[in-house]
Amino acid sequence: MKPIDQMNGAEKAAALLVALGPEVASEIMKFLDEESVNKLAAEIAKIDVLSPEEKEELIGQFLLELKKARGVAFGGHNVAKEILYAAFGEDKAKDILKRLTHKDLEKGFGFLNDIDAELIVTFLQNEHPQTIAVTLAYIPAAKAAEVVKLLPRDLAKEVTLRMAKMERTSPDAVLEISRVLRKKYDEYRYQGQSSSKAGGLNALIDIMAHLSGDQEKQLIDYFESTMPQIADEIRSRIFTFENVLTLTNTEMRILIDEINNDYMIAKALKGAGDEIRFKFFRNMSKNRATDIMQEMEAMGPVRLSEIQEARDNIVRVMRQLHDNGVISLRKEKEKYIE
């Protein structure tokens, strides 16, 4: 990464978004105009590696400058405000801050939702019981229950007692707890993936996963016209065979009709999970589903490269239908009712 003092404004803003992580970055980018989003996305794609040390240096420099300029204690909402001012300018920062409220505190703990309870316990085991109680109050009840079961008995009793007596907690205190836990999690991941890159396309694709479909398409179109190779790489990373699980039943039937090749479907479903197979079979006639299952059995062992080729062909059909607005490859996190 280029030294911070040699960066221009757009480069600093892009590096800051990578440092803040995909969830925070995507929330910020949702409220920017198209030109700003495109400019930042292009700069993010250029970032090669952003290590934990560089993240600390980047954010730390902002805080040091604030301390010199203001000479006051800083934290919570004020830090967020000043960092946004430095990254995007006063007018844009004010607009963002108007839209981001403390009702989204739960999002700060969202990264814990997909982590095993055992790992959460390792992050919390040396924390104060009140800190543990606050954390459990902001994660799903089922997950919190798993964590409580794994805590030492005396600590579990103390934590649950504090949860029962808990009154309104300062939003800044809640945010600080989530920040500390997120830092522990990031350090844990970095230790296990020290050779992975935190910037570039990895960061950009993580951010895009949290954007709306329209903004995602806007960015792909932008890269298509400016950096076609990056656009192709983004498409290959975003559109996968597993995307069929995000389609509605109506869209799935459209896809099957467009594929119009039962042998290709049979080969693509070899080795696929039950959920994907069921997605195909439930959206075709019983006789057709039976024929495809018999075809899969008759094939016997199939080379992995042949299976991947069949799946790639289906993905190409999905992408074409998606680009033409016939189907929508929705995010997994979104919920729909048919």
Order of alpha helices (4+ residues) and beta strands (2+ residues): alpha-alpha-alpha-alpha-alpha-alpha-alpha-alpha-alpha-alpha-alpha-alpha-alpha-alpha-alpha-alpha-alpha-alpha-alpha
